[in-house]
Amino acid sequence: MGTTMNKVGAVDAIFFDLDGTLTDPKEGITGCIQHALECLGEPVPPKDDLTWCIGPPLIDSFATLVGPERAQESVALYRERFSTLGLYENQVYTGIPEVLEQLSSRYPLYVASSKPLVFVEQILQHFSLDRFFAGTFGSGLDGTLQDKTELLAHALEHTSRTGETSLMIGDRFHDAAGAANNRMHFIGALYGYGSVEEFQSRGVERWVSRPEQLLDLVAL
């Protein structure tokens, strides 16, 4: 799918989402959501019915699942399991290390995830992906910078990059919207948890169905 699309224009930095873009976190995220729901005495859906929670800020997903008044308590219960077990129930997408190897030889690479920064750094280190990145950005445990628009604005400012010459790669509409709001180029990762319809609704014109196709859309 991605190979027939036009290459991204001149960029001098590339930002990656984590969940659904670099790694597949389904087992850990859905398992920890199930744990939180069980602790609260709420109905516990199958893991396949919880994949819509992968990508958006966690507190927003719990607000939908259990109501806004119990969302913060749910996040705390989720993190009980995630901080020791769930973050490692994860796997790197096939082809990602090879793609990062090539891109990092040409561009400075960064991670920008709405997941808390402390977990993002642990995951990257655990899977030996941290060596490819010049910087890592995530939210605070208090919920600051969970919004992708705010997070990317913070990342651009911190790295002294401009949106017009930066590229964001992610798998959900939150990534696309955050990139658009910061005037960044964007490529959708269909191998994650988004869809063509989701991307098109945000005006996205480029997406890939496999990580290696990113190399066809970014000038090397």
VEXGUSE-452447 format. One line per 10 residues: number of its first residue (from 1); for each residue y, x, z of N, C-alpha, C, O. Coordinates in steps of 0.02 Angstrom, whole numbers, padded with zeros to 5 digits. Layout:
N
NUM> Y,X,Z,Y,X,Z,Y,X,Z,Y,X,Z  ... $
This chain:
220
1> -00060,00040,00000,00000,00000,00000,00063,00042,00000,00110,00028,-00037  00064,00094,00043,00124,00134,00049,00136,00180,-00010,00193,00201,-00022  00084,00196,-00048,00091,00247,-00100,00132,00223,-00159,00156,00264,-00197  00140,00158,-00169,00178,00133,-00226,00251,00122,-00209,00289,00100,-00252  00271,00135,-00148,00340,00123,-00127,00382,00185,-00135,00356,00241,-00138  00447,00175,-00138,00493,00231,-00146,00495,00273,-00083,00488,00247,-00027  00505,00338,-00092,00511,00382,-00035,00574,00366,00005,00622,00338,-00021  00572,00383,00068,00631,00377,00111,00683,00426,00087,00667,00481,00065  00746,00407,00092,00801,00452,00073,00804,00511,00120,00764,00518,00165  00853,00554,00108,00860,00616,00147,00867,00601,00222,00911,00563,00243 $
11> 00822,00630,00261,00825,00623,00334,00819,00693,00365,00792,00739,00334  00843,00699,00427,00837,00764,00461,00802,00758,00528,00800,00807,00566  00773,00700,00543,00735,00691,00604,00691,00629,00597,00710,00580,00564  00633,00630,00629,00587,00574,00627,00567,00554,00698,00548,00596,00738  00572,00489,00712,00554,00461,00777,00492,00418,00769,00487,00378,00722  00444,00425,00814,00382,00387,00812,00377,00342,00873,00393,00362,00929  00354,00281,00863,00330,00239,00918,00264,00270,00941,00235,00311,00906  00240,00250,01000,00176,00276,01025,00119,00225,01014,00074,00237,00974  00122,00170,01051,00067,00121,01048,00064,00088,00979,00114,00060,00955  00007,00091,00947,-00002,00060,00882,00024,00102,00824,00021,00081,00767 $
21> 00049,00161,00839,00076,00205,00788,00044,00274,00791,00020,00300,00740  00044,00304,00850,00010,00368,00860,-00060,00357,00889,-00108,00390,00869  -00065,00311,00936,-00129,00297,00968,-00143,00223,00970,-00097,00181,00967  -00207,00206,00974,-00229,00137,00981,-00243,00123,01055,-00293,00147,01082  -00198,00086,01089,-00203,00077,01161,-00237,00011,01181,-00233,-00009,01239  -00270,-00022,01134,-00295,-00090,01147,-00337,-00095,01210,-00324,-00139,01252  -00386,-00051,01218,-00432,-00057,01275,-00395,-00053,01341,-00406,-00093,01386  -00349,-00003,01347,-00314,00006,01409,-00263,-00048,01424,-00261,-00074,01480  -00222,-00065,01375,-00170,-00115,01386,-00200,-00184,01401,-00181,-00216,01450  -00246,-00206,01360,-00274,-00272,01371,-00316,-00275,01435,-00316,-00325,01470 $
31> -00351,-00220,01451,-00390,-00218,01513,-00345,-00222,01574,-00363,-00253,01624  -00287,-00189,01572,-00241,-00190,01629,-00206,-00258,01635,-00191,-00280,01690  -00194,-00290,01579,-00166,-00358,01582,-00217,-00405,01613,-00199,-00447,01655  -00280,-00399,01593,-00332,-00439,01623,-00336,-00428,01699,-00344,-00475,01737  -00330,-00366,01719,-00332,-00348,01790,-00276,-00383,01828,-00287,-00413,01881  -00215,-00380,01800,-00158,-00412,01833,-00167,-00488,01838,-00153,-00518,01890  -00190,-00518,01784,-00200,-00591,01784,-00253,-00611,01834,-00246,-00661,01869  -00306,-00573,01837,-00360,-00588,01885,-00335,-00584,01957,-00351,-00626,01999  -00295,-00531,01971,-00267,-00523,02039,-00221,-00581,02058,-00216,-00600,02116  -00188,-00610,02008,-00142,-00666,02021,-00178,-00733,02022,-00147,-00784,02037 $
41> -00243,-00733,02007,-00279,-00796,02005,-00264,-00837,01943,-00274,-00898,01943  -00240,-00804,01890,-00224,-00838,01828,-00284,-00836,01780,-00328,-00795,01789  -00286,-00881,01731,-00338,-00877,01680,-00336,-00809,01645,-00282,-00782,01633  -00394,-00782,01629,-00399,-00716,01599,-00426,-00722,01528,-00486,-00732,01519  -00382,-00717,01477,-00404,-00723,01407,-00446,-00662,01387,-00441,-00610,01419  -00486,-00668,01334,-00521,-00610,01306,-00470,-00558,01282,-00413,-00574,01267  -00493,-00496,01278,-00448,-00441,01257,-00419,-00453,01188,-00361,-00438,01175  -00460,-00480,01142,-00436,-00492,01074,-00379,-00542,01072,-00340,-00542,01025  -00374,-00585,01123,-00321,-00634,01125,-00257,-00607,01158,-00208,-00643,01165  -00259,-00544,01178,-00201,-00514,01211,-00169,-00458,01170,-00123,-00425,01194 $
51> -00192,-00448,01108,-00164,-00393,01068,-00090,-00404,01050,-00055,-00357,01033  -00068,-00467,01053,00003,-00481,01039,00048,-00448,01091,00108,-00440,01079  00020,-00429,01148,00059,-00397,01201,00071,-00322,01188,00110,-00291,01223  00037,-00294,01137,00044,-00223,01123,00106,-00213,01080,00110,-00235,01023  00155,-00178,01108,00216,-00165,01071,00279,-00190,01107,00322,-00149,01123  00284,-00255,01121,00344,-00280,01155,00348,-00254,01226,00297,-00232,01254  00407,-00255,01257,00412,-00237,01328,00363,-00278,01370,00356,-00338,01361  00328,-00244,01415,00275,-00276,01454,00300,-00335,01494,00266,-00386,01499  00359,-00329,01523,00384,-00384,01564,00396,-00447,01524,00389,-00503,01550  00413,-00439,01459,00422,-00497,01416,00355,-00532,01403,00351,-00593,01402 $
61> 00303,-00492,01394,00236,-00521,01382,00212,-00558,01444,00184,-00613,01438  00223,-00529,01503,00201,-00563,01564,00243,-00625,01578,00218,-00673,01606  00307,-00624,01558,00348,-00683,01566,00319,-00742,01527,00322,-00799,01548  00291,-00726,01469,00258,-00778,01428,00192,-00799,01459,00174,-00858,01458  00155,-00751,01485,00088,-00765,01512,00090,-00803,01578,00051,-00849,01588  00134,-00783,01624,00132,-00811,01692,00199,-00840,01715,00204,-00867,01770  00251,-00835,01672,00316,-00860,01690,00361,-00804,01716,00337,-00757,01746  00426,-00810,01703,00473,-00757,01722,00473,-00741,01796,00484,-00683,01815  00461,-00791,01839,00464,-00779,01910,00408,-00735,01937,00414,-00707,01991  00354,-00728,01899,00297,-00685,01921,00288,-00624,01877,00240,-00587,01885 $
71> 00333,-00615,01830,00325,-00560,01782,00328,-00492,01815,00288,-00448,01800  00376,-00482,01861,00383,-00417,01892,00322,-00400,01935,00299,-00343,01935  00297,-00449,01971,00236,-00439,02011,00177,-00421,01965,00135,-00379,01983  00174,-00453,01908,00120,-00439,01860,00123,-00368,01834,00072,-00334,01828  00184,-00344,01820,00192,-00275,01796,00168,-00226,01849,00135,-00177,01832  00184,-00239,01912,00162,-00194,01966,00086,-00192,01970,00057,-00138,01980  00053,-00249,01964,-00020,-00251,01965,-00050,-00216,01904,-00101,-00181,01909  -00019,-00226,01847,-00040,-00192,01786,-00038,-00117,01796,-00086,-00082,01778  00016,-00091,01824,00024,-00019,01831,-00024,00011,01882,-00039,00070,01878  -00047,-00029,01930,-00097,-00004,01977,-00157,00024,01940,-00182,00078,01956 $
81> -00180,-00012,01889,-00238,00010,01851,-00219,00058,01795,-00255,00105,01781  -00162,00044,01763,-00143,00084,01705,-00129,00157,01724,-00147,00202,01687  -00097,00169,01781,-00076,00236,01800,-00134,00283,01814,-00126,00343,01810  -00193,00255,01830,-00250,00298,01846,-00306,00294,01794,-00345,00341,01787  -00310,00239,01759,-00366,00230,01712,-00343,00206,01643,-00363,00235,01592  -00302,00155,01642,-00285,00122,01579,-00252,00167,01527,-00264,00159,01467  -00210,00213,01549,-00175,00255,01500,-00222,00301,01462,-00206,00324,01408  -00282,00314,01489,-00331,00356,01455,-00381,00315,01414,-00421,00344,01377  -00380,00249,01421,-00422,00206,01380,-00385,00194,01314,-00357,00141,01303  -00386,00244,01273,-00339,00250,01218,-00371,00298,01168,-00413,00339,01187 $
91> -00353,00294,01105,-00379,00343,01057,-00327,00357,01003,-00291,00312,00981  -00325,00418,00981,-00279,00439,00928,-00305,00411,00861,-00364,00417,00846  -00260,00382,00822,-00280,00357,00756,-00304,00415,00712,-00274,00469,00712  -00356,00403,00674,-00382,00453,00628,-00328,00474,00579,-00295,00432,00547  -00318,00539,00572,-00268,00565,00525,-00201,00582,00556,-00162,00618,00526  -00187,00556,00616,-00121,00567,00647,-00109,00641,00661,-00054,00665,00645  -00155,00679,00691,-00140,00750,00704,-00123,00788,00640,-00078,00830,00640  -00159,00774,00586,-00146,00808,00523,-00078,00790,00494,-00043,00833,00467  -00060,00727,00500,00006,00704,00477,00061,00738,00517,00110,00762,00489  00053,00739,00583,00104,00769,00626,00109,00844,00613,00164,00872,00615 $
101> 00054,00876,00599,00054,00948,00583,00098,00961,00523,00139,01008,00524  00091,00921,00471,00130,00932,00410,00204,00913,00420,00248,00950,00400  00216,00856,00451,00285,00834,00460,00324,00880,00507,00383,00892,00496  00291,00904,00559,00326,00946,00608,00345,01014,00580,00387,01049,00608  00314,01033,00525,00333,01096,00493,00397,01089,00452,00427,01138,00430  00417,01026,00441,00476,01012,00399,00533,00979,00438,00592,00989,00423  00515,00939,00489,00565,00900,00525,00555,00907,00601,00499,00920,00623  00609,00900,00640,00599,00890,00712,00572,00819,00723,00599,00770,00697  00520,00814,00762,00489,00749,00776,00502,00729,00848,00505,00771,00893  00510,00663,00859,00522,00636,00926,00479,00574,00936,00460,00540,00888 $
111> 00463,00559,00998,00430,00496,01016,00481,00452,01050,00518,00474,01094  00483,00388,01030,00527,00339,01061,00486,00276,01075,00473,00237,01030  00465,00267,01138,00421,00213,01157,00452,00172,01213,00485,00200,01257  00442,00106,01212,00467,00064,01266,00424,00071,01329,00441,00044,01382  00367,00106,01323,00325,00120,01381,00362,00168,01428,00402,00209,01404  00351,00164,01494,00384,00212,01539,00372,00284,01519,00316,00304,01502  00424,00323,01522,00422,00393,01498,00367,00432,01533,00334,00474,01501  00357,00421,01597,00306,00459,01634,00237,00449,01604,00197,00496,01602  00222,00388,01580,00158,00374,01549,00154,00402,01478,00103,00428,01457  00209,00397,01442,00212,00424,01374,00196,00498,01374,00156,00522,01334 $
121> 00227,00535,01419,00216,00607,01423,00144,00623,01442,00115,00670,01414  00116,00585,01488,00046,00598,01509,-00002,00585,01451,-00050,00623,01441  00010,00533,01413,-00034,00516,01357,-00030,00569,01303,-00081,00591,01277  00030,00590,01286,00038,00642,01234,00005,00707,01255,-00027,00740,01214  00012,00724,01318,-00019,00786,01343,-00096,00779,01343,-00131,00826,01324  -00121,00722,01365,-00193,00711,01369,-00226,00719,01301,-00281,00746,01296  -00193,00695,01248,-00222,00698,01181,-00196,00757,01140,-00208,00761,01080  -00162,00804,01174,-00136,00864,01141,-00090,00849,01082,-00089,00886,01033  -00051,00796,01088,-00003,00778,01036,00067,00804,01054,00110,00808,01010  00079,00821,01117,00145,00842,01138,00170,00903,01101,00231,00913,01095 $
131> 00125,00945,01076,00144,01007,01042,00182,00994,00977,00216,01039,00952  00177,00934,00950,00209,00919,00886,00282,00894,00895,00319,00891,00846  00302,00878,00957,00365,00843,00966,00418,00885,01000,00405,00921,01049  00478,00879,00974,00536,00915,01002,00565,00879,01061,00602,00909,01100  00549,00815,01070,00575,00776,01125,00539,00710,01131,00510,00685,01082  00540,00681,01191,00505,00618,01204,00551,00572,01243,00585,00592,01290  00553,00509,01221,00597,00459,01253,00556,00397,01270,00515,00374,01230  00569,00370,01329,00534,00310,01351,00578,00272,01400,00634,00293,01415  00552,00218,01426,00590,00178,01473,00583,00205,01544,00542,00249,01556  00623,00180,01589,00616,00197,01660,00568,00148,01693,00557,00094,01668 $
141> 00540,00168,01749,00495,00123,01786,00533,00062,01812,00502,00011,01828  00599,00066,01814,00640,00009,01836,00657,-00038,01778,00692,-00087,01788  00631,-00023,01718,00643,-00067,01661,00700,-00047,01616,00710,-00078,01563  00737,00004,01635,00792,00027,01591,00764,00055,01526,00711,00086,01526  00800,00044,01472,00784,00069,01405,00719,00040,01376,00690,00069,01331  00697,-00018,01401,00639,-00050,01371,00657,-00080,01302,00615,-00082,01258  00719,-00102,01295,00741,-00130,01231,00744,-00074,01179,00775,-00022,01191  00712,-00084,01121,00706,-00031,01072,00773,-00011,01042,00783,00047,01025  00819,-00058,01035,00885,-00041,01010,00921,00007,01057,00949,00057,01036  00919,-00009,01122,00950,00034,01172,00915,00102,01177,00947,00154,01183 $
151> 00849,00100,01173,00811,00162,01178,00827,00209,01120,00838,00269,01131  00828,00182,01060,00842,00224,01002,00914,00249,01002,00928,00306,00982  00960,00208,01024,01030,00230,01030,01034,00289,01080,01069,00338,01067  00999,00283,01135,00997,00336,01185,00966,00400,01155,00991,00455,01166  00911,00391,01119,00876,00449,01089,00920,00484,01037,00924,00545,01036  00953,00445,00996,00998,00474,00945,01055,00513,00977,01072,00568,00956  01083,00483,01029,01139,00517,01063,01114,00582,01096,01147,00634,01092  01057,00578,01128,01031,00636,01165,01012,00694,01119,01018,00752,01137  00990,00676,01059,00969,00728,01010,01025,00747,00962,01015,00790,00919  01083,00715,00969,01140,00726,00924,01122,00711,00851,01146,00744,00805 $
161> 01079,00661,00842,01061,00638,00774,01101,00576,00756,01129,00543,00800  01104,00561,00691,01137,00500,00669,01084,00453,00640,01034,00476,00611  01095,00389,00647,01047,00341,00621,01036,00347,00547,00980,00341,00522  01090,00358,00510,01086,00360,00437,01041,00416,00410,01015,00411,00355  01032,00468,00450,00990,00524,00427,00927,00532,00471,00897,00585,00474  00907,00477,00504,00847,00478,00546,00799,00423,00523,00820,00372,00496  00735,00435,00535,00682,00388,00516,00644,00367,00578,00625,00409,00619  00631,00302,00584,00589,00275,00637,00524,00249,00606,00525,00216,00555  00468,00265,00638,00403,00241,00615,00371,00202,00672,00362,00229,00727  00354,00139,00660,00326,00097,00713,00286,00040,00684,00286,00029,00624 $
171> 00251,00004,00728,00204,-00048,00704,00225,-00119,00720,00189,-00165,00700  00281,-00130,00755,00299,-00198,00773,00372,-00212,00754,00411,-00166,00740  00390,-00277,00755,00457,-00296,00733,00510,-00269,00781,00567,-00260,00761  00492,-00257,00845,00540,-00228,00891,00562,-00158,00867,00620,-00140,00874  00514,-00121,00839,00530,-00055,00812,00577,-00062,00752,00626,-00025,00746  00561,-00109,00708,00602,-00119,00648,00672,-00142,00666,00721,-00119,00638  00676,-00189,00714,00742,-00214,00734,00783,-00159,00767,00843,-00154,00755  00751,-00119,00810,00787,-00064,00843,00813,-00014,00793,00869,00011,00799  00772,00001,00742,00794,00048,00690,00853,00019,00651,00902,00053,00639  00846,-00044,00631,00900,-00075,00592,00965,-00078,00631,01019,-00065,00602 $
181> 00961,-00093,00695,01022,-00097,00736,01055,-00029,00746,01114,-00026,00764  01017,00024,00734,01045,00091,00739,01053,00124,00670,01066,00184,00665  01047,00083,00617,01056,00105,00547,01008,00161,00528,01025,00206,00490  00947,00158,00556,00897,00208,00540,00852,00184,00484,00842,00124,00475  00824,00231,00446,00771,00215,00399,00709,00193,00439,00703,00212,00498  00664,00155,00408,00606,00131,00444,00545,00127,00399,00550,00107,00341  00488,00146,00426,00423,00136,00393,00378,00099,00442,00371,00120,00500  00347,00045,00419,00302,00007,00461,00231,00034,00459,00207,00054,00406  00197,00035,00516,00128,00058,00521,00082,-00002,00525,00070,-00029,00579  00055,-00022,00468,00011,-00081,00466,-00056,-00069,00499,-00092,-00116,00515 $
191> -00074,-00007,00508,-00138,00007,00541,-00134,-00007,00617,-00185,-00005,00652  -00074,-00022,00641,-00064,-00040,00711,-00072,-00115,00721,-00121,-00145,00699  -00023,-00146,00755,-00030,-00216,00774,00021,-00263,00743,00028,-00320,00765  00057,-00239,00693,00104,-00281,00658,00074,-00309,00594,00014,-00301,00582  00115,-00340,00552,00092,-00370,00489,00147,-00363,00437,00205,-00352,00454  00128,-00372,00374,00177,-00370,00320,00229,-00424,00332,00289,-00412,00324  00207,-00484,00351,00254,-00540,00362,00304,-00523,00418,00363,-00538,00412  00279,-00491,00470,00322,-00472,00526,00375,-00422,00503,00433,-00427,00522  00355,-00374,00461,00402,-00324,00437,00451,-00355,00387,00511,-00343,00391  00426,-00395,00341,00470,-00425,00291,00523,-00470,00324,00579,-00474,00299 $
201> 00506,-00502,00379,00554,-00545,00414,00612,-00504,00442,00665,-00531,00457  00601,-00438,00449,00654,-00393,00474,00685,-00352,00417,00723,-00306,00430  00669,-00370,00355,00698,-00335,00298,00668,-00267,00284,00698,-00227,00248  00609,-00254,00312,00576,-00189,00300,00549,-00187,00229,00519,-00235,00205  00559,-00130,00196,00537,-00122,00126,00482,-00072,00118,00453,-00065,00064  00466,-00035,00171,00414,00017,00167,00365,00010,00224,00384,00000,00282  00301,00014,00208,00249,00014,00259,00187,00050,00232,00179,00059,00172  00144,00070,00277,00083,00105,00258,00024,00072,00293,00031,00044,00347  -00034,00076,00262,-00095,00048,00293,-00139,00102,00324,-00187,00087,00359  -00122,00166,00311,-00158,00222,00341,-00108,00277,00358,-00059,00286,00322 $
211> -00119,00314,00412,-00070,00366,00432,-00055,00416,00377,00003,00436,00368  -00106,00438,00338,-00094,00489,00288,-00046,00467,00233,-00016,00509,00200  -00038,00401,00225,00009,00376,00174,00082,00390,00193,00126,00386,00151  00094,00405,00257,00162,00423,00277,00186,00484,00238,00246,00489,00223  00141,00528,00222,00160,00588,00184,00182,00572,00113,00218,00612,00082  00162,00514,00087,00183,00494,00020,00254,00466,00021,00287,00464,-00031  00278,00445,00079,00343,00413,00083,00397,00457,00113,00456,00440,00112  00377,00514,00141,00425,00559,00171,00425,00624,00132,00371,00653,00120  00483,00648,00112,00487,00709,00072,00465,00769,00113,00490,00779,00169  00419,00808,00085,00396,00869,00119,00423,00931,00083,00408,00987,00104 $
